[in-house]
Amino acid sequence: MVVDSGDTAWILVSSALVMLMTPGVAFFYGGMVRRKNILSTMMMSFVCLALVALIWVIYGYSLSFGDDIGGIIGGFNFFGMANVGFEASDIYAITVPHLAFMIFQAMFAIITIALFTGAVVERIKFSALLIIAALWITLVYCPIAHWVWGSGGWLFNLGTLDFAGGTVVHINAGVAALALVLLLGKRKGFPQQPMEANNIPLVVLGASLLWFGWYGFNAGSALAANGLAANAFVTTTVAAAAAAFTWMIISWIQRRPTILGTVTGAVAGLVAITPAAGFVSPMAAIAIGFGAGTICYFVMVLMKTRLHFDDSLDVFAIHGVGGIWGALATGVFADAAINGYNGLLSGNAKQLLIQILAVVIVVAFTFIMTMIIGKLVDKTIGLRVNSKEETVGLDLSQHGERAYGGLLR
């Protein structure tokens, strides 16, 4: 295969953009927690860059994209970067170096872990999170990545459409968040005590970095500098815009148009367009964004105010529900004029049924496996900090640091 310099440049830039999303998550989440937990929250995201990158290069990429074993998992032919070099793969991203495709996919694995940490902040042990992350990337993320994106993966062969990770990343992270919250329980004082964001400008900065990085996430998933990448860039923009504006209007009707709500809506729109970005038109993307802003808003309100479910930073409502809506919407709005696949509105009801099956399978597998991993960790080293540590805050009790005072002396 011939390596194309333009495609290679675009994939490397896109990889850097997706990498920037993980610090973006750190800012986004760090601004939303209480002051005593800012650094621990940011650390949970940032450490993913170190831990998951190592796992991915050693064996994670091979399990996800190696030679197919029964449609379930990849083999070890890429273990330790064997057979992954300067030449293009003859299967994946055939116009860029295999190493470039590998590192692009690494960034997806990294941010998936970072996303679900937002559900368990302010009460989970840092040591427990590290063990969960290592086990989860191995036993949950890698198999699902192979099913959906790997050559020979059974959901791939079935015809599941997931352009940039609505199923592999967002549903996966959102459902893992749901399982871990059920295991951990509520934060001390929730919902009686206020759990207000400590730094909303930091949240806006994080959301802005996420939106910026998402162009690498979605447009980069075209795996070439071409018209499909341009379409994904445009659909990403308008879906996020529609969801942000929808969330703002709904919250304005309810009470006030808040910046926190508006940027949250933008993230919901970005989540929902992720599986569809390379399969739908810009006008369909607006409809997907509108749906995300509406559905995710009311699910968040239901979980927080009616069910008193303490998903600290609404990971399930935004990523789980947004990802599910996006995956299903792909089966509705896909247009063969964009990328060769039709959905329900173009006369192909089968595609929607395939998307529904994929969603159900991933939700069930991720929930069950995350519960098993979480229970295993809880029975060995314990999941949750003690009451005193939680009261003091995880910045001091887990890391010996203060966000606005430096190291504990």
ZATORGU-971364 format. One record per residue (C-alpha): residue in one letter; chain; z, x, y. Coordinates in pm, whole numbers, plus 32768, in hexadecimal, padded with zeros to 4 digits. Layout:
  code  unit    zz    xx    yy
     a     A     Z     X     Y
...
This chain:
  code  unit    zz    xx    yy
     m     A  8000  8000  8000
     v     A  7FAD  8075  8161
     v     A  80CD  8095  8255
     d     A  807F  7FFA  83AA
     s     A  8125  80A4  84D3
     g     A  813A  7F66  85A2
     d     A  81DB  7E9D  848D
     t     A  82C9  7FBC  8444
     a     A  8333  7FD3  85B0
     w     A  8371  7E5C  85BD
     i     A  8446  7E5D  847F
     l     A  8518  7F82  84F8
     v     A  854D  7EDE  864B
     s     A  85A1  7D95  859D
     s     A  869B  7E49  84BF
     a     A  8746  7ED3  85F5
     l     A  8749  7D78  8692
     v     A  87EC  7CE0  855E
     m     A  88E7  7DFD  8555
     l     A  8947  7DA4  86BC
     m     A  8999  7C44  8648
     t     A  8ACD  7CBA  8589
     p     A  8B77  7D4E  86C0
     g     A  8AFC  7C0E  8768
     v     A  8BC0  7B45  8667
     a     A  8CED  7C25  86AF
     f     A  8CE0  7BCF  8823
     f     A  8C92  7A60  87E1
     y     A  8DB6  7A37  86F1
     g     A  8E9F  7B27  87A9
     g     A  8E8C  7A5B  88E7
     m     A  8EE3  7918  8835
     v     A  9029  7983  8791
     r     A  917C  79AB  8833
     r     A  91C7  7AED  88F0
     k     A  92A4  7B79  87DC
     n     A  9188  7B6D  86DF
     i     A  9059  7BEE  87A1
     l     A  9040  7D46  8706
     s     A  9082  7CD6  85A1
     t     A  8F70  7BD1  85C5
     m     A  8E78  7CCE  864F
     m     A  8EDA  7DC9  8543
     m     A  8E82  7CD0  8431
     s     A  8D1D  7CC2  84B1
     f     A  8CF5  7E30  8506
     v     A  8D77  7EB1  83BA
     c     A  8C5F  7DF1  830D
     l     A  8B69  7EE9  83A5
     a     A  8C19  7FFE  82E8
     l     A  8C79  7F5A  81A0
     v     A  8B46  7E85  8159
     a     A  8A4F  7F91  81C7
     l     A  8ADD  807E  80C1
     i     A  8ADE  7F76  7FB0
     w     A  897B  7F0F  8006
     v     A  88EB  806D  7FF3
     i     A  89A3  80C7  7EB2
     y     A  895E  7F8D  7DE5
     g     A  8948  7E4D  7EB3
     y     A  87D9  7E6F  7F07
     s     A  8786  7EAF  7D9C
     l     A  8844  7D7B  7D25
     s     A  8793  7CA8  7E2B
     f     A  8630  7D30  7E20
     g     A  861C  7E03  7CE5
     d     A  854E  7DAC  7BB2
     d     A  8598  7C45  7B54
     i     A  8686  7BFA  7A34
     g     A  8658  7A93  79C3
     g     A  8628  7A0E  7B25
     i     A  879C  7A45  7B61
     i     A  87D2  7BA8  7BDF
     g     A  8717  7CE6  7C2F
     g     A  8724  7E17  7B4F
     f     A  879D  7F77  7B9E
     n     A  864A  8015  7BDF
     f     A  86A6  8040  7D50
     f     A  880B  80B7  7D0C
     g     A  8870  81C3  7E04
     m     A  871F  819B  7EB3
     a     A  8659  820C  7D84
     n     A  84E9  81B0  7DB4
     v     A  852B  8146  7F1D
     g     A  8479  8234  8007
     f     A  8372  826D  8112
     e     A  8261  81B3  805C
     a     A  823D  8039  8072
     s     A  82BB  7F5D  7F58
     d     A  81A9  7EB8  7E8F
     i     A  8274  7D73  7E92
     y     A  8340  7D59  7FD4
     a     A  82BF  7D94  8137
     i     A  818C  7E4E  80BF
     t     A  812C  7EE4  820F
     v     A  8275  7F95  8263
     p     A  833C  80AA  81B7
     h     A  8418  8025  80A2
     l     A  8543  80C0  8153
     a     A  84F8  7FED  8288
     f     A  84F9  7EA9  81C1
     m     A  8639  7F12  8111
     i     A  86F9  7F55  8253
     f     A  8677  7E14  82F0
     q     A  8709  7D54  81CB
     a     A  884D  7E1A  81E5
     m     A  888D  7D87  833D
     f     A  8878  7C26  82AD
     a     A  897C  7C77  81A5
     i     A  8A62  7D14  82A8
     i     A  8A63  7BEE  8397
     t     A  8A97  7AEC  8283
     i     A  8BF2  7B78  823D
     a     A  8C3C  7B95  83B1
     l     A  8BE6  7A27  83E6
     f     A  8CE0  7995  82F2
     t     A  8E00  7A68  8376
     g     A  8E11  7979  849E
     a     A  8EA7  786D  83C0
     v     A  8FD1  793C  8350
     v     A  9032  7A00  8486
     e     A  9198  7A0A  8505
     r     A  9233  79F5  83A8
     i     A  917A  7ABE  829C
     k     A  91E7  7C19  822B
     f     A  90EE  7D25  828A
     s     A  910D  7DC4  8131
     a     A  90C4  7C75  808C
     l     A  8F91  7C45  8166
     l     A  8F06  7D99  8100
     i     A  8F29  7D4D  7F8D
     i     A  8E97  7BF0  7FB6
     a     A  8D71  7C81  8077
     a     A  8D21  7D83  7F6A
     l     A  8D3A  7C88  7E4E
     w     A  8C85  7B74  7F09
     i     A  8B58  7C44  7F70
     t     A  8B34  7CB2  7E05
     l     A  8B75  7B6D  7D4C
     v     A  8AF8  7A67  7E45
     y     A  8A0B  7AF3  7F4B
     c     A  893A  7BD5  7E6B
     p     A  88F1  7ACB  7D62
     i     A  8895  79C4  7E66
     a     A  87BB  7ABA  7F27
     h     A  8703  7B03  7DE2
     w     A  86E0  7992  7D88
     v     A  8645  793A  7ED8
     w     A  8591  7A78  7F4B
     g     A  8575  7B5D  7E20
     s     A  8432  7B79  7D5B
     g     A  8473  7AA6  7C25
     g     A  85A4  79F7  7CB5
     w     A  85BB  789A  7C25
     l     A  85DA  77E0  7D71
     f     A  84BD  78B2  7DFD
     n     A  83E6  7854  7CD2
     l     A  844A  76E8  7D00
     g     A  83B5  76F0  7E5E
     t     A  84ED  76F9  7F39
     l     A  849B  7747  80A4
     d     A  8590  7821  8165
     f     A  84DC  78ED  826C
     a     A  85FF  79B7  82F5
     g     A  8742  7957  8248
     g     A  87A9  77EE  8281
     t     A  880D  77DA  8113
     v     A  8854  7946  80C0
     v     A  891B  7990  81FC
     h     A  8996  7856  82AD
     i     A  89DA  7758  819B
     n     A  8A69  7874  80CF
     a     A  8B54  78E5  81E5
     g     A  8BB3  7784  824E
     v     A  8C12  7713  80F0
     a     A  8CD1  7857  80AF
     a     A  8D91  780E  81EF
     l     A  8DE5  76B1  8171
     a     A  8E6C  7736  8028
     l     A  8F3F  7845  80CA
     v     A  8FD6  7753  81C5
     l     A  903F  766F  80A9
     l     A  90E7  7797  8000
     l     A  9190  7821  8139
     g     A  9203  76DE  81D9
     k     A  923A  769B  834A
     r     A  92AC  7791  844F
     k     A  9419  777D  84AA
     g     A  9444  7668  85AB
     f     A  92EC  75C9  8578
     p     A  929B  74C4  85F7
     q     A  93DA  7488  86C1
     q     A  93C8  75CA  878B
     p     A  929D  761C  8869
     m     A  91B2  7726  87DC
     e     A  90EB  776A  8917
     a     A  8FDD  7870  893E
     n     A  9064  79A6  89EC
     n     A  8F22  7A1E  8A91
     i     A  8DFD  7930  8AB8
     p     A  8D20  7A2F  8B6E
     l     A  8D40  7B06  8A34
     v     A  8CC8  79DB  8967
     v     A  8B9A  79B4  8A4B
     l     A  8B4B  7B26  8A29
     g     A  8B5E  7B08  88AF
     a     A  8A82  79D3  88A7
     s     A  8984  7A7F  8988
     l     A  8976  7BAD  88A0
     l     A  894D  7AC2  8779
     w     A  882B  7A08  881A
     f     A  8788  7B54  8879
     g     A  87B9  7BE5  871D
     w     A  8740  7AA7  8677
     y     A  85DD  7AFE  86DD
     g     A  85F2  7C1E  85E9
     f     A  8694  7B39  84EB
     n     A  8581  7A32  84F8
     a     A  8449  7ACF  858C
     g     A  848D  7C0E  84C9
     s     A  8485  7B42  8387
     a     A  830C  7B24  83B0
     l     A  831D  7C90  8338
     a     A  81F5  7CE4  8418
     a     A  819A  7CE9  8587
     n     A  80B7  7BBA  8577
     g     A  8087  7A4F  85DB
     l     A  818D  79D6  84E6
     a     A  8290  7AB1  8592
     a     A  8226  7A1C  86E1
     n     A  824D  78BB  8656
     a     A  83A9  790E  85D2
     f     A  8405  79A2  8725
     v     A  839E  7863  87D9
     t     A  843D  7771  86E0
     t     A  8580  7838  86F0
     t     A  8586  781B  886B
     v     A  8545  76A8  8886
     a     A  862C  7643  8766
     a     A  874D  7700  8805
     a     A  86F8  766C  895A
     a     A  86E9  7508  88D1
     a     A  8831  752A  8816
     a     A  88E5  75C7  893F
     f     A  886E  74B7  8A2A
     t     A  88C0  73A4  892E
     w     A  8A21  7429  88F7
     m     A  8A56  7441  8A6E
     i     A  89E7  72DA  8AA9
     i     A  8ABD  724E  898E
     s     A  8BF2  730B  8A06
     w     A  8BAA  7298  8B6A
     i     A  8BA0  712E  8AF6
     q     A  8CE7  7169  8A3D
     r     A  8D93  7223  8B57
     r     A  8CFF  7357  8C05
     p     A  8BD1  743F  8BD2
     t     A  8C80  757E  8B63
     i     A  8BE9  76D9  8B44
     l     A  8CA6  770A  89FA
     g     A  8C03  75D4  896D
     t     A  8AAA  762A  89F2
     v     A  8AA0  7785  8957
     t     A  8B2A  76F8  8811
     g     A  8A0D  75FE  8813
     a     A  8914  7718  8844
     v     A  899E  77CA  8711
     a     A  8984  7687  8648
     g     A  8816  766C  86AB
     l     A  87D7  77D5  864B
     v     A  8876  7797  84F8
     a     A  87A7  765F  84B6
     i     A  8658  76F9  8510
     t     A  8694  782F  843C
     p     A  8606  77A7  82F2
     a     A  84EB  76F2  83A6
     a     A  847E  77E9  84B4
     g     A  8345  785C  83FF
     f     A  82E7  770B  836C
     v     A  82F6  7612  848C
     s     A  8253  75DE  85E0
     p     A  8309  7606  872E
     m     A  831C  748B  875B
     a     A  83BA  7462  8605
     a     A  84AE  7576  8665
     i     A  8520  74A6  878F
     a     A  856F  7386  86A2
     i     A  862C  7475  85BC
     g     A  86F4  74F7  86E4
     f     A  8746  7398  875A
     g     A  87BE  7340  85FC
     a     A  8893  747A  85E8
     g     A  8938  743C  8738
     t     A  898C  72D7  86D7
     i     A  89F2  72FE  856B
     c     A  8ABB  743E  8592
     y     A  8B73  73B6  86C2
     f     A  8BEE  727D  8613
     v     A  8C44  7331  84D0
     m     A  8D12  742C  8599
     v     A  8DCA  7314  864E
     l     A  8E07  725C  8506
     m     A  8E95  738F  845B
     k     A  8F70  73F9  857E
     t     A  8FF5  72B5  860E
     r     A  8FE8  71BF  84EF
     l     A  9013  7290  83B5
     h     A  90E2  73A3  845D
     f     A  9024  74A1  838F
     d     A  9073  75FF  8411
     d     A  8F28  76B3  83FC
     s     A  8F96  778E  851D
     l     A  8E47  77C5  85C6
     d     A  8D7F  76A5  852B
     v     A  8CB4  777B  843C
     f     A  8C71  7663  8346
     a     A  8C10  7568  8453
     i     A  8B1F  765C  84FB
     h     A  8A9A  7738  83E5
     g     A  8AD3  7664  82B0
     v     A  8A66  7517  8340
     g     A  8963  75B2  8427
     g     A  88D2  7676  8305
     i     A  88C3  7541  8228
     w     A  8815  747A  833A
     g     A  8721  7595  8375
     a     A  86CE  75BD  8204
     l     A  868F  7448  81DF
     a     A  85CE  7438  8327
     t     A  84EB  754B  82A4
     g     A  848F  7461  8188
     v     A  8445  734F  8285
     f     A  838A  7408  8399
     a     A  82D6  7525  82E5
     d     A  8169  7532  834E
     a     A  805D  75E4  8283
     a     A  7FA9  763F  83C6
     i     A  80CA  772A  8414
     n     A  8106  77DB  82CA
     g     A  805C  7722  81AF
     y     A  8170  762C  814E
     n     A  8187  74B8  8195
     g     A  82C3  73EB  81A8
     l     A  8311  7279  8196
     l     A  826A  721C  82E0
     s     A  812A  72C7  826E
     g     A  8124  7204  812A
     n     A  81E5  72EB  8042
     a     A  8328  723C  7FE2
     k     A  8359  7332  7EC3
     q     A  83B0  7447  7FB7
     l     A  84D7  7381  803E
     l     A  8553  7345  7EDB
     i     A  853E  74BA  7E94
     q     A  8603  7504  7FD2
     i     A  870E  7406  7F70
     l     A  8732  74A4  7E18
     a     A  874F  7600  7EAB
     v     A  885B  758D  7F9E
     v     A  8927  74E3  7E8E
     i     A  8910  7612  7DA7
     v     A  8970  770F  7EB2
     v     A  8A8E  7638  7F36
     a     A  8B1E  7609  7DD9
     f     A  8AF6  7773  7D6B
     t     A  8B80  7807  7EAD
     f     A  8CA9  771B  7EBC
     i     A  8D11  7753  7D52
     m     A  8CE1  78CD  7D59
     t     A  8D94  78F4  7EA6
     m     A  8EBA  7829  7E27
     i     A  8ECF  7905  7CF2
     i     A  8EBE  7A46  7DBD
     g     A  8FBB  79C4  7EBA
     k     A  90B0  7955  7DAF
     l     A  9090  7AA4  7CFE
     v     A  90E2  7B60  7E3D
     d     A  91FE  7A70  7E8F
     k     A  929D  7AA4  7D39
     t     A  928B  7C1E  7D56
     i     A  92CA  7C96  7EBA
     g     A  92E8  7B47  7F6D
     l     A  91FB  7AAC  806A
     r     A  92DB  7A5B  818D
     v     A  93BD  7B21  8273
     n     A  952B  7AB8  827A
     s     A  95B6  79CB  8380
     k     A  9645  7ADD  845D
     e     A  94FE  7BA1  845D
     e     A  943C  7A68  84B7
     t     A  952A  7A19  85D5
     v     A  9514  7B7A  8662
     g     A  939B  7B79  8639
     l     A  92B2  7C37  8557
     d     A  9254  7D39  865E
     l     A  93AF  7DD0  864A
     s     A  9413  7D75  84E8
     q     A  92CF  7DDF  843F
     h     A  9243  7EEC  8525
     g     A  9356  7F65  860E
     e     A  9281  7F2A  8743
     r     A  927C  7E4A  8874
     a     A  9137  7DD4  8911
     y     A  91BF  7E0E  8A6E
     g     A  92B9  7F21  8A30
     g     A  922B  8019  8938
     l     A  92E3  80A6  880C
     l     A  943E  8030  87AD
     r     A  9533  8145  880B
